[in-house]
Amino acid sequence: MAHPAVSPAPLAQPALPALPTIPMRELVPFLLFGGLLALLGLYFVGAEQGALSIFGGNYVHEFVHDARHLLGFPCH
């Protein structure tokens, strides 16, 4: 007599807790602030010298010198 192939019962998986959702209107101010900080940082690393300089001297340039090279901005 042939026995039908019986697969074992699947193991029960624990239910994962639902991730909290954050409405976009609550995220927008933080995203804008982060974007403005990123643009300000990019300005100081990439353009803070010469005619567009806000601060006199080479202090900012020397402070971000290695970051300029890392990001591919020429400075010599």
PEKA-V637049 format. One record per backbone hydrogen bond with DSSP energy under -1.0 kcal/mol. NH is the residue of the N-H (numbers start at 1). CO is the residue of the C=O. E is the energy in kcal/mol with one decimal. If there is no record, write none. Layout:
[[NH | CO | E] [NH | CO | E]]
This chain:
[[26 | 23 | -1.4] [28 | 24 | -2.1] [31 | 27 | -2.4] [32 | 28 | -2.7] [33 | 29 | -2.3] [34 | 30 | -2.5] [35 | 31 | -2.3] [36 | 32 | -2.5] [37 | 33 | -2.3] [38 | 34 | -2.2] [39 | 35 | -2.4] [40 | 36 | -2.3] [41 | 37 | -2.4] [42 | 38 | -2.4] [43 | 39 | -2.3] [44 | 40 | -2.3] [45 | 41 | -2.2] [46 | 42 | -2.9] [47 | 43 | -3.0] [49 | 47 | -2.4] [53 | 50 | -1.5] [62 | 58 | -2.6] [63 | 59 | -1.9] [64 | 60 | -2.1] [68 | 64 | -2.1] [69 | 65 | -1.6] [70 | 66 | -2.4] [71 | 67 | -2.2] [73 | 68 | -2.7]]
